[in-house]
Amino acid sequence: MTNKKKIILISIFFILIFMVGYKYYTRPQNFKRNISGIKYQTNNKSYQENVEIRVEGRYSRKLFRRFKFEGQIYLNNKEFSCIINNSNSSPLTYTDEGYTRTYGTIYSNTNLNPIVILVGNWSSKDGIIISGPANARKDALTETHEVMEKFLSDYGINDLE
């Protein structure tokens, strides 16, 4: 076998390996996760409530883009819909009497862990946040800062309490 034929065969082999790897990496996957979280209010340390967060949907990755999640988020068994993509955020919506309404905005890292939800027309002064996984307010604040670092800095918010 000549060197030219060897180079062609090796090139074909690597192209096939790349194609199989790409197909495997980008294929959509069913995604389910249960998370225990905390619902709290900024600047009100006495307000804290446990929340069960269930995430169900389809998760896919792209080679030069981050990820896409399309599915449902259940907060204490109440269903909301979202599509999270490159921005790592999405409106969290639900249907009420035939109308689509917005519950808040969901933020997450690439692997959908942790999850932070800003409820309603959120304010850093007294807004409601759901964050998980978390067992205590301190954990929830840590997760919120981790996921929302850029958002908080863009709006000049240095610290949430």
Helices and strands as residue ranges (DSSP letters): H 3-26, E 29-41, E 44-60, E 68-75, E 78-84, E 89-96, E 99-108, E 115-119, E 128-132, H 137-147, H 149-154
